[in-house]
């Protein structure tokens, strides 16, 4: 049985501790609730701006989202961790101050830490780089559907002389003694031709003894130009020239086209002497689908120089060989399909022939699928910057607490 005269100090201390514990618990709950409220408000703008579109958003740098694991530590450091960093002044007793009710500034002491945590969360979402894929939208444009048929038979190794200054700027002569072959010049001219187009779907096939599709009609000029630049005469069997197969393959690529202008540009220096389809059959198919064939004849059928090796000093050795060509057949193909026949005996003539072709064509409107992407990170950056500014204002004007 306790004596009435014993002090009641332990009971008072226990009560104060209980009050402090309950006050701290309410502070924790209040800070957590405040954090959730600010985070919801920060996400309000992105939610209203895109709504249900966020379900299909791609996060390009999603590994940045692992930074959310550090947010609880930052939150604690910005709120309760600041209590130990307060400046202190030793006094004899603080009982009167401890018993006094806290001011409104004290109740707001955790707000800056909450704002900083939420702002960092918004910056992490922005760094994760959300991208909205709007899908393949049909973009209307004016243009022509063109298929280039490029001869890769062995005769294209013949020299095609001319002034290098007549060729596009991309031409670079590797050595003064080396002269460009027909295929080298054709690739340069075709790449320049592609670079000058803006809204024409262009495809390409290559042919020798057989015909092969290099690329279907596309608006990706960079990829098409790269594929053509990598062509070599030894990639397919070039022992013969299948002009009928080349035309038939090109026409097949244009058959399903919705463009009013369908064009096949045939670049060859030989006569048709192989293939499953005759040029006459290919001509009829081209007329049926409404495809015009513009035949560009490289060379005039006379003897041409072909490099056959190098001498002991590394200089090229040339040998003259007759490269047969059939201008009558090429002229007939062009005439019966509504196109035109060109003869190019040097690089300048070849370049002019390619550009003269499009001057005779009408333009038509078609739809091309275009994928649209939109960067959404600004929707997170703006709320993050706003929260940082609000934190700075609270610290400087209201709480006056640094850092």
Buried (B, 14 or more C-beta within 10 A) or exposed (E): EEEEEEEEEEEEEEEEEEEEEEEEEEBBEEBBEBBEEBBEEBBEBBEEEBEEEBEEBEBBEEEBEEBEEEBEEBBBBBBBEBEEEEEEEEEEEEEEEEEEEEEEEEEEBBBBBBBBBBBBBBBBBBBBBBBBEEEEEEEEBEBBBBBBBBBBBBBBBBBBEBEEEBBBEEBEEEEEEBBBBBBBBBBBBBBBBBEEBEBBBBBBBBBBBBBBBBBEBEBEBEEBBEBBEEBEBEEBBBEBBBBBBBBBBBBBBBEEBEBEBBBBBBBBBBBBBBBEBBBEBBBEBBBEBBBBBBBBBBBEBEEBBBBEEEEEEEEBEBEEBEBEBBBEBBBBBBBBBBBBBBBBBBBBBBBBBBEEBBEEBEBBEBEBEEEEEEEBBEBBBBBBEBBBEBBEEBBEEEBEBEE
